[in-house]
Amino acid sequence: MRETVVFVHGLWLSGHEALLLRSRLTREFGYDVTTFRYPTVSSSMAEVTAALQRLIAELHPKVLHLVGHSLGGLVIYRLLERFPEQPAGRAVFLGTPAVACRAAECAARLEWAASMLGRCVAEELLVQRERRWSVARPLGIIAGARPIGLGRFFAGFGEANDGTIAVRETRLPGATDHITLPVSHMGMLLSARVARETGAFLRNGYFALSRPEPPRSSSLRSS
């Protein structure tokens, strides 16, 4: 039985930018990957999660894995909060601002940029929210630490970041596993290593990078 992965893209994107990630998950792990596309600026989070739920109902998967990049992770978070009865599976967030987003907060102070952020960002990232992963679904989070991206010009990061989101901002309490890789916010979608770690978590419930090494066997020789 092939397992289903639904990929949810981020702000201003369409899912096409994740072609390599999706192809690798299909080719190397055998997943059926479907992209959920949504208007990232004009729609509310309630509208987006309702549309995602309709897509899942149409797919009728036996096993459902969810992968979200950036804002897409928050869409998944709200989907499972609103529609908790889903098929079994796992979730992976890629560069998702799960607890804060300094870049969005700083951009929102600029009149020309505020309107471009859209309703979902306004609802999720421009108001104070306490989030915790409390659903019965393993969650793995991949953060990037290569500071290449427009967000750094707004936020002026003084800490590890992927050019848009700080590593600290991705650390959602209650998550199963968290790793940091040397990739940028958009570069993680092109990275073979990110694809392998994503597939490993969806398959095993932990990242390959986090897997403890098996104990070394030792032979005791009696004299």
C-alpha positions as CSV (number, residue, x, y, z in Angstrom):
1,M,0.0,0.0,0.0
2,R,1.5,3.3,-1.1
3,E,1.2,6.0,1.6
4,T,0.0,9.6,0.8
5,V,1.9,12.7,1.4
6,V,0.2,16.1,1.1
7,F,2.7,19.0,0.7
8,V,1.5,22.5,1.8
9,H,3.6,25.4,0.4
10,G,4.4,28.7,2.0
11,L,3.6,32.4,1.5
12,W,3.7,33.7,-2.1
13,L,4.4,30.2,-3.5
14,S,2.5,27.6,-5.4
15,G,4.1,24.2,-4.8
16,H,6.0,24.2,-8.0
17,E,9.2,25.3,-6.2
18,A,9.1,22.0,-4.3
19,L,9.3,19.8,-7.4
20,L,12.6,18.3,-6.4
21,L,11.5,17.6,-2.9
22,R,8.3,16.0,-4.1
23,S,10.1,13.9,-6.7
24,R,12.6,12.6,-4.2
25,L,9.9,11.6,-1.8
26,T,8.2,9.7,-4.6
27,R,11.4,8.2,-6.1
28,E,13.4,7.3,-3.0
29,F,10.6,6.5,-0.5
30,G,7.7,5.5,-2.7
31,Y,5.2,8.0,-1.5
32,D,2.2,9.3,-3.5
33,V,2.7,13.1,-3.1
34,T,0.0,15.6,-3.7
35,T,0.4,19.4,-3.5
36,F,-2.3,21.5,-1.8
37,R,-2.4,24.9,-3.4
38,Y,-4.1,27.9,-1.9
39,P,-4.3,31.7,-2.1
40,T,-1.6,32.7,0.5
41,V,-2.6,36.4,0.6
42,S,-6.3,36.7,0.0
43,S,-7.7,33.8,2.0
44,S,-8.2,33.4,5.8
45,M,-6.8,30.5,7.7
46,A,-10.3,29.1,8.2
47,E,-10.9,29.1,4.4
48,V,-7.5,27.5,3.7
49,T,-7.9,24.7,6.3
50,A,-11.5,24.0,5.0
51,A,-10.1,23.6,1.5
52,L,-7.3,21.4,2.7
53,Q,-9.8,19.2,4.5
54,R,-11.9,18.8,1.3
55,L,-8.8,17.7,-0.6
56,I,-7.9,15.1,2.0
57,A,-11.5,13.8,1.9
58,E,-11.2,13.5,-1.9
59,L,-7.9,11.6,-1.7
60,H,-9.4,9.3,1.0
61,P,-5.9,8.1,2.0
62,K,-5.3,5.1,4.3
63,V,-2.1,6.7,5.6
64,L,-1.8,10.4,5.5
65,H,1.5,12.3,6.0
66,L,1.7,16.1,6.0
67,V,4.7,18.2,5.0
68,G,4.5,22.0,5.3
69,H,7.1,24.6,4.2
70,S,7.1,27.9,6.1
71,L,3.5,29.1,6.4
72,G,2.4,25.7,5.2
73,G,3.4,24.2,8.5
74,L,1.0,26.6,10.3
75,V,-1.8,25.6,7.9
76,I,-1.2,21.9,8.9
77,Y,-1.2,22.9,12.6
78,R,-4.5,24.7,12.3
79,L,-6.0,21.9,10.1
80,L,-5.3,19.3,12.8
81,E,-6.6,21.6,15.5
82,R,-9.8,22.1,13.6
83,F,-10.2,18.7,12.0
84,P,-8.4,16.3,14.4
85,E,-10.0,13.1,13.0
86,Q,-7.5,12.3,10.2
87,P,-5.9,9.0,8.9
88,A,-2.8,7.9,10.8
89,G,0.5,9.3,9.7
90,R,3.3,11.8,10.5
91,A,4.1,15.4,9.9
92,V,7.2,17.4,9.0
93,F,7.6,21.2,9.1
94,L,10.3,22.8,7.0
95,G,11.4,26.3,8.2
96,T,8.0,26.9,9.8
97,P,7.8,30.0,12.1
98,A,5.9,27.9,14.7
99,V,6.3,30.2,17.7
100,A,7.2,33.6,16.2
101,C,8.3,35.4,13.0
102,R,10.4,38.5,13.5
103,A,10.7,39.1,9.8
104,A,6.9,39.3,9.3
105,E,6.5,41.5,12.4
106,C,9.1,43.9,11.1
107,A,7.8,43.9,7.5
108,A,4.3,44.6,8.8
109,R,5.5,47.9,10.1
110,L,6.2,49.1,6.6
111,E,3.0,50.2,4.8
112,W,4.0,49.0,1.4
113,A,4.9,45.5,2.7
114,A,2.0,45.0,5.2
115,S,-0.6,44.4,2.5
116,M,1.6,41.8,0.8
117,L,1.7,39.6,3.8
118,G,-1.9,38.6,3.6
119,R,-4.7,37.4,5.9
120,C,-3.1,34.1,7.0
121,V,0.1,35.8,8.1
122,A,-1.9,38.6,9.9
123,E,-3.9,36.0,11.8
124,E,-1.1,33.7,12.7
125,L,2.1,35.7,12.9
126,L,1.2,39.3,13.7
127,V,-0.7,38.5,16.9
128,Q,0.7,36.9,20.1
129,R,-0.1,33.2,20.1
130,E,1.0,30.3,22.3
131,R,1.3,27.2,20.3
132,R,2.1,23.6,21.4
133,W,2.0,20.4,19.4
134,S,-0.5,18.3,21.3
135,V,-2.1,16.1,18.6
136,A,-1.4,12.4,18.5
137,R,0.8,12.6,15.4
138,P,4.6,12.6,15.4
139,L,6.0,15.9,14.2
140,G,9.5,16.5,13.0
141,I,10.9,20.0,12.4
142,I,13.8,20.9,10.1
143,A,15.3,24.4,10.5
144,G,17.8,26.0,8.2
145,A,21.0,27.8,9.3
146,R,22.2,29.4,6.0
147,P,21.2,33.1,6.3
148,I,20.3,33.7,2.6
149,G,17.0,35.4,2.1
150,L,15.0,38.7,2.1
151,G,13.8,38.2,5.6
152,R,17.2,39.1,7.1
153,F,16.9,42.6,5.7
154,F,13.7,43.1,7.7
155,A,14.6,41.3,10.9
156,G,18.3,42.0,11.3
157,F,18.9,38.6,12.9
158,G,21.6,38.3,15.5
159,E,21.1,34.5,15.8
160,A,21.1,31.4,13.7
161,N,18.6,31.7,10.8
162,D,17.8,30.6,7.3
163,G,17.5,34.1,5.9
164,T,13.8,34.3,6.7
165,I,13.1,32.4,9.9
166,A,15.4,32.1,13.0
167,V,16.1,28.6,14.2
168,R,14.7,29.5,17.6
169,E,11.4,30.5,15.9
170,T,10.9,27.0,14.6
171,R,11.1,25.2,18.0
172,L,7.5,24.2,18.6
173,P,7.0,22.7,22.1
174,G,5.7,19.1,22.0
175,A,7.4,18.3,18.7
176,T,8.9,14.8,18.4
177,D,12.2,15.7,16.8
178,H,14.0,18.8,15.6
179,I,17.2,19.2,13.5
180,T,19.1,22.1,12.0
181,L,20.7,21.8,8.6
182,P,23.0,24.2,6.6
183,V,20.3,25.3,4.2
184,S,18.5,28.5,3.4
185,H,14.7,29.0,3.7
186,M,14.1,28.4,0.0
187,G,17.2,26.2,-0.5
188,M,15.8,23.5,1.8
189,L,13.3,22.7,-0.9
190,L,16.1,21.9,-3.3
191,S,18.3,20.0,-0.8
192,A,18.7,16.3,-1.3
193,R,19.6,16.0,2.4
194,V,16.4,17.7,3.5
195,A,14.4,15.4,1.3
196,R,16.1,12.3,2.8
197,E,15.6,13.5,6.4
198,T,11.9,14.3,5.6
199,G,11.4,10.9,4.1
200,A,13.2,9.2,7.0
201,F,11.0,10.9,9.6
202,L,7.8,10.1,7.7
203,R,8.9,6.4,7.5
204,N,10.4,6.0,11.0
205,G,9.2,8.8,13.2
206,Y,12.6,10.2,13.7
207,F,15.3,11.9,11.6
208,A,18.2,9.9,10.4
209,L,20.5,12.6,11.9
210,S,18.9,12.0,15.3
211,R,19.1,8.2,15.2
212,P,21.2,6.9,18.1
213,E,24.2,4.8,17.0
214,P,23.8,1.2,18.0
215,P,26.1,0.1,20.8
216,R,29.3,-1.4,19.6
217,S,29.6,-5.2,20.2
218,S,32.5,-6.3,22.2
219,S,33.9,-9.7,22.7
220,L,35.3,-10.7,26.0
221,R,38.1,-13.2,26.0
222,S,38.8,-15.2,29.1
223,S,42.4,-15.9,29.8
